Amino acid sequence: MNIITGKLYFIFSEVLMFWFHLCDFTELVVMGMSVLDISRPTKPISWWEGCKIMGGRDERAGGTWLACTREGKLAFLTNVLELNPVPEAKSRGDLPVRFLESSKSPLEFAEEVAEEADQYNGFNLILTDFCSKAMVYISNRPKGKPVSIEVVSPGIHVLSNARLDSPWHKVRNYQSP
C-alpha cells in the first residue's frame, strides 16, 4: 500500500526505515511498519472523524502507531519486545494521538512523556514537526535506565523493536554498508 500526502511518503513492511530531510523536495520518507498483533482490530489510514488526525487507528484502545496532521506534525511508534509486559499499563498508542492533538513541540512533548514513561510498556516514539524541522526520539527502555530523549539528525535511520539505529540484524539489513 502506498499513501502519498504532500511531501510525506509511506510504504508498509516489517521494519521502520526513514529518511529525514535528505533533500529539498522531500521532508520525510517512511518505509515499513512492524505489526506485532495482526489479530488486533484496526481501522485503515484515513482522516479521523471530527479530528485533525490522519492515520491508522487501533479499534481496541483508540490510539495509533502512525499518524499525521494537516499542520505538519507526525508521530510514529514501535513497541519494545519484552518477556513480561504489564497487562494494566497505559496504551502506548495514546502517545502519538496526544502529541498530534497538542500544541507542544516534539521536545516539549517528549519531556512531558518522560515524566510518565514508567506507566507504559516498552516503546520507541518518533515525534516530528515539519514546520520547525524538528524530530525527536524517545524510548522508555531498557527497564531501570533513564528515559532516552534524542534530537534526530537529518539522514537515514532505522527503528525496530529495539532502540533507534540499533545494531540488530534486521536493522543492519536496511542500513547502507
HELIX and SHEET records of a PDB file:
HELIX    1   1 ASP A   94  GLU A  101  1                                   8    
HELIX    2   2 PRO A  106  GLU A  116  1                                  11    
HELIX    3   3 ALA A  117  GLN A  119  5                                   3    
HELIX    4   4 HIS A  169  ARG A  172  1                                   4    
SHEET    1   A 5 ASN A   2  THR A   5  0                                        
SHEET    2   A 5 LEU A   8  ILE A  11 -1                                        
SHEET    3   A 5 THR A  26  MET A  31  1                                        
SHEET    4   A 5 LEU A  16  CYS A  23 -1                                        
SHEET    5   A 5 GLY A 155  LEU A 159 -1                                        
SHEET    1   B 7 THR A  42  TRP A  47  0                                        
SHEET    2   B 7 ILE A  53  ASP A  58 -1                                        
SHEET    3   B 7 LEU A  66  THR A  69 -1                                        
SHEET    4   B 7 LYS A  73  ASN A  79 -1                                        
SHEET    5   B 7 PHE A 123  ASP A 129 -1                                        
SHEET    6   B 7 ALA A 134  SER A 139 -1                                        
SHEET    7   B 7 SER A 148  VAL A 151 -1                                        
END                                                                             
